[in-house]
Amino acid sequence: MSGLPHLADSRGRLGARGEAAAEALLRRAGMRILERRFRLRCGEIDLIAEQDGRIVFVEVKARRGTGYGSPAAAITKSKRERMARVALAYLQRRAWLTRPSRFDVVEVMVGPTEELEVRHIVDAFRLWPTG
């Protein structure tokens, strides 16, 4: 049990580092960050951004290796459905249901010398028709 707090702390640092790298990449792509770690009872969305009038819901996945596949491959159907519920609630709260939206993924891979490789997957999956 003594190793578990260290593991959780390490994952937390990796997650925070990945989210910071993702946010920087999205800003360079011309996106305006609206929310970070937007959380409701039903789930969480790592980043919510706006680009050219479109609301972009972003899942950030960071990994140290590809032994379990690409980071994006870890986004299960149930995770996508939770994201959809949170996204819908977000849009409803702001009366933005008619605004176009999409779901993106940012993969962050940590190399052997701790360098980051960041990849933005635009419109990574769809759960409802988008404009």
C-alpha positions, 0 to 999 in steps of 0.5 A: 500500500505504501507505493500507491500514493506515489503512483497516484501523485506521479499520475497526477503530475503527468496529467497536469503536465499533459493538460498544460501542454494541450492547452498551450497547443490549442492556444497556438492553434487559435483557440480561446480556453473557456474552462479547465476541468469542467466537472459535474456529477456525471463526469468531467471535461478536461478543457472547453475551448472556442474556435471560430464560434465553435465550442470544442470539448477536449479530452486530454490523454497522457501516457508514458508509453504505448504498451496499452495502445495510443492514449486516444484508444483509452477513451471508451464508449462510456467515457464518450457518453459521459463527456456528451452528458457534461457537454450537453449540460454545459451548452444548456447552462449557457443557452448555447444549444444552437452553437456548433460543437465538436469533441477533440482529443489531445494525446500527450506522450512522454518520451524516454528523456521526459520530452513531450510529443503532443498530437491534436485530433480534431473532431475525434468522435461524434455523438450527435449531429454538429454544425 
